[in-house]
Amino acid sequence: MSSPWSPRREGSPDASRLLIERAHEEFVRGNPDDARVRDVRGVVRESWRRSLDSLVGLEGLPPLALTPEELERHRREHPLSDVIDMIRGLLIPGAPEESGVVVAVGDASGRLLWVEGDRRVRTLTGDMGFVAGTSWAEEAVGTSAPGTALRLDRSMQIRGAEHFNRLVQPWSCTAAPVHDPETRRLIGVIDVTGGDEVVTPQAQLLVDATARAVEGELLLARLRARAAAPQAPRPRRVPRSPQTRATLRVLGRDRALLEVDADGSETVSELGQRHAELLLMLATHRQGLSAERLGELVYGDPDASVTLRAEMVRLRKALERIAPALVPESRPYRLTEPLETDAHQLLSLLDRGAHRVALAAYRGDVLPESSAPGVEELRDTVATALREALLSEASVEVLLAYADTQAGADDVEVLRLCLEMLPARSPKRPGLVARIERLEAS
């Protein structure tokens, strides 16, 4: 008898994929009782229903759940950080860059903390947002092995078209939850993503065995630590300080938005251009800036100290009302609390290979009307990094999406690369040829 947690294997893989694709189309059209839908594995149908109830988009990208700083902190603090080398050794031994699969390790809420493996596969899966820091919980992206394994607290295999989100349907995956070895509390998930070869019974046995080996190693490490220090006093619990998360949104906006989440209470405030420029420079230069350097970056004049001081007084007063934790210090001018910006988040996404997510996050140039030298430099950095990353690593679908933006619409090099990457009989080729000819003639 086949397992309800693993894909059925009747008939050829292509025929099976086609049947599930048709069932998926009927389901999202509002026909859950269609005979083809009823023939889909029950565990998948139920996950599709939950995905629909959670308003998961059919072609949506996963949300970026962790900033770069938060990602590094979560990695350091998560118990699976102590066994990540074991996971690598068991699932991608030898030459991981040529393994043909990617291995992801996430926390109990579905946030991916590590995504490693085959470089080409990482690039392709990065286009659908399968990168560290994104959320792959079922309620965020729909049916997937890691998200559904966490939802049901058991190992799961999802093949191709069984995914709710169409962007994920070219891929298959096997995942297993990981538990605290003593309390049995869910602490994370291990996933292998690739082609149909990762949804075999052998693949499920391997991922399950890896999860159990990880739990065993965690328990052994604890027992060794207790044996080494049996009389060690229990550490005192340190009172938790209030948590503030702030993001400055400057892409495609002349007046920036400052979003502040202080212990679950969120406020959004619009800033004038000068205040946005000052905060953006302080967020970019976290080590701090002298008055002369900040004046140069914002006013283009290192001797603008009088004007700068007056503007900083106004900025401090504004921040005292809306975000007291962000009031900057002076000598040097610097922020004492982290301030994320959507511009730097986009650069981080490019570093992680999440090209499609980065492109979706690119709302336009950084403070497009600003003439502050520091802003102009960051604007050029972001635009250039996005273009070069897409030209060197992105899939043709992402390049075509970039060509439809204002930034890429007149970029002949991008259009020519799209033409090279498209299949010979693609219906998109004539339109691209016409655009290239029109641009070169103008």
Order of alpha helices (4+ residues) and beta strands (2+ residues): alpha-alpha-alpha-alpha-alpha-beta-beta-alpha-alpha-alpha-beta-beta-beta-alpha-beta-beta-beta-alpha-alpha-alpha-beta-alpha-alpha-alpha-alpha-alpha-alpha
